[in-house]
Amino acid sequence: METKILIPVNDSPTTQQTIEDVITYKEKFPLQLVLLHVINDQLAYRMIPDFQIEMVRENAEKAARQRLEELAKKLEEAGFSIELRLEFGAPRRVIPRIANEEEFQLLVIGRKVKSGEIRDVLFGSVANYVLHNVKCPVLLF
């Protein structure tokens, strides 16, 4: 059975570093990876008039697809085969749901360098939440 690895990504420097780390240690990973970008539509739309929501959503989706394709190209050039996934919702909820329901064997996620344990406890972070809510092992970069 092929090992299923999920890598949640966004447009942050943390994601860029995570992808570079995966490439650096590529001999440790199977060649098939799934990149997941979750567009957080939980907060942003509250401030937007109803008649503009669809336009904003389409632009967010277009930007996310472009980012996914850029990251996939980088990984493909390193020899990986990539499946792209794009979802809408709260990343801290969507990532564990997909990882658990689709029975991934490993989740690889980056953590912001500047965030600390106290900040994570008080405010939480997506990586911290995911770490504690998935059934599979998590590789935290």
PyMOL commands that set and color helices and strands:
alter all, ss='L'
color gray80, all
select helices_A, chain A and resi 13-24+26-28+44-47+50-77+91-101+117-123+126-131
alter helices_A, ss='H'
color red, helices_A
select strands_A, chain A and resi 5-9+32-39+81-88+106-109+138-140
alter strands_A, ss='S'
color yellow, strands_A
deselect
rebuild
show_as cartoon
